[in-house]
Amino acid sequence: MVADMSEPMRAETPVFRNAGSIPSLEAISGIKTAALNFGFSYWDKESNEYVQLNEQNEAILLDYLADTYSATYIIESGPFLIIQCEVVPMPEERPFLVADCVAIWLHQDDPLPNDLGFYGEFSMGKTVALPADLAPLLQPFTIPSDETLDAVAKLVFPEALYISYITCCVILELPKTDHETFVTRLETLPRGFTNSSVSLNYVNGILVLPSHRRIITPNPRLLNGLSDETDYIEETGCFSPGAMISSETGGQVTAGIALTRKDEMRFTVAYHAWESEAVDEAVEETGQDKKELAAGGSDVVKETGSFGIETETGRSNEETKAKNLGFQEKRHNSVTNSLMPVFQGKNKVGNVVSRVGLSDIGLAQVDDGVIFSNTFLDIEAKPRRLLASKDIRYRDRFLVDSFVTGLQSLLCLGVRKTTKRNAPFKTFSAPDLSRSYVSVRQGIFATNAAEIMGSPKIRDGICGSALVRLSTGTNQDVLAQGEIGGFMVWPNIRDSNDDQGRLMCFCEATDQLIAEGWEVAGLNST
C-alpha cells in the first residue's frame, strides 16, 4: 500500500475518528525499541498474516504520522512500513514498530531500500505439490523446522547448497554457474507450490558472501558524531558485552558474552577479525602458500562454511582433505597464548583459542588479572541462558548493544541453513567428518536503521554483538529472562547495493554452543 500525505492529510493536529484510536507508545527499553500501537494493526493475529488497513484506520494513521513526524509518503510492504518525511526524526525519536510493522524512516528524497526481504529470482517452471504431511508445515509467517526445510530442498532441488525462509518465501541457493546456464535453469525449475502460498525463489551461487579481514574504523557521521571507543580496562578495570575489542591487525568488532563449561571460561568474539592471523600461523606450520590458504585452498569445496566462501574448483581430493582436517584439529582445538591476541583499548585482554564449528563465533580466553563483567552496557538485562534456534519464533524482537550503534532493535523474520547434502569444508574450519555436527543455522532479522547499512565499517563493527530477546511474537516481555538468541554477523548480500541501505541482517545461532555444553557464565569472569 502506498499513500501520499503531502496535501489533504497534513494537519495542525492529528485527526482521530474516536478516542480509542489514540496511539500508545510501548517503550520497554527506550524509544528506539518502542512500538507505536494504535487500536488497529497491519498484523492480523487471528489469521497470522499482514493485512491492509481499512480506509478509516488508514486515514487515522496518515493524519498522525503527518502531524507528529512531518511524514509525506508511506509504503506498506509487510513486515515493513517505509515512512518518508520532510525532516527525518532523530534516531532517539523514532519508534521501531508502527502499527506492528518495522518502521523505516527516510527523507522524502531518499532512495528506497533495495532489500525488503525478497531475494533471488522467480522461475517459470510448473508448480509442485508438497507431500500431504509436509504442506501444513510450510506456512507464511511461520519459521519452519530444519527437517521441513531439508525436505523442501530435497523435493525442489536436491543439489541446493543452502535454503532460507524469509517471511513467506523459500530461497534456494544453487551451485554457481554462468548466467546463461542459470537463466536456462529458471525456465524449468518449479515456480511454486500447488498446496502452499509460500513463494519460491532461486539464487545463482551463495546469497551471503563473506566480509572478512577488513580494518574497521567506525564512522561517527552515521552515529550522530558518537562512537564508543572507551578503554574500559583503563577506566574501570574490566570490560563488558558491547565494548569495542580488536585484533592485532586492527580489526574492530563487538565483545560478546562470557560462557562457561565445566572449569573453562571463555568470551565470544567475531572470529573473522582474527582469521588473517590464523592464516599467518598456518603458513608457518604447513608451508602452504599464504594466498591459497586465505582463499580457502585451490582444492577446497566450491561453496562452503556458514558464510559460503567461494573458490574456483570443486571438492578437494581425499589426501588434501585429510591434511587439512588434521591441521584444523590441531589449530582450533588447542589453546594458544599469544598468536591471536584480543585487545580492549590499548590493553591485551586475552587470546582467541578456538572456533565454534564453521560459524563466525570464536572463543577467547581471558588473560590473568583481567575481569570480563558479563553485564550489558545499555541493555537493562543480564545474559542468563542460550536460546536454541528452534525456540525462536517469527516476529520475536531482539536487542543488540554495540560500540558502533548503541542500542538497536531487531525483528526475527526467518532462518538460513545448510542443506543436508552440503557437507561444509574449508581449509581452516573443516570439521572432523567422523563426528556429528549441528547443522549450520543463521537467524535472519530486520532492522529499521537503514542508514547504518551504508558503511562497511559500521556494518562489520557490530559483528559479535549478542542478541537478547526483548519480546515474543505475541508481545510478551521476556527481557528480564536474559535469553541470548545468537551473535551478529554482517556478511555481504549478493547483488545488493549498500548505498541504498539494507534492512536484513544475519546472526549465528547458539545451537552449536549448546551442543558443546557451553552455558552463560556468572556476572564477573576471569
Secondary structure, 3 states (H helix, E strand, C coil): CEEECCCCCCCCCCCCCCHHHCCEEECCCCHHHCEEECCCCCEECCCCEECCCCHHHHHHHHHHHHHHHCEEEEEEECCEEEEEECCCCCHHHCCCEECCEEEEEEECCCCCCCCCCCCCECCCCCEECCCCCCHHHCCCCCCCCHHHHHHHHHHHCCCCCEEEEECCEEEEEECCCCHHHHHHHHCCCCCEECCECCEEEEEECCCEECCCCCCCCCCHHHHCCCCCCCCHHHHHCEECCCCEEECCCCCEEECCCEEEECCEEEEEEEHHHHHHHHHHHHHHHHCCCHHHHHCCCCCCCCEECCCCEECCCCCCCHHHHHHHHHHHHHHHCCCCCCCCEEEECCEEEEEEEEECCCCCEEEEEECCCCEEECCCCCCCCCCCEECCHHHCCCCCEEEEEECCCEEEEEEEEEEEEECCCCCCCCCCCCCCCCCCCCCCEEEEEEECCHHHHHCHHHHHHCCCCEEEEEECCCCCECHHHCEEEEEEECCEECCCCHHHCCCEEEEECCHHHHHCCCEECCCEEC
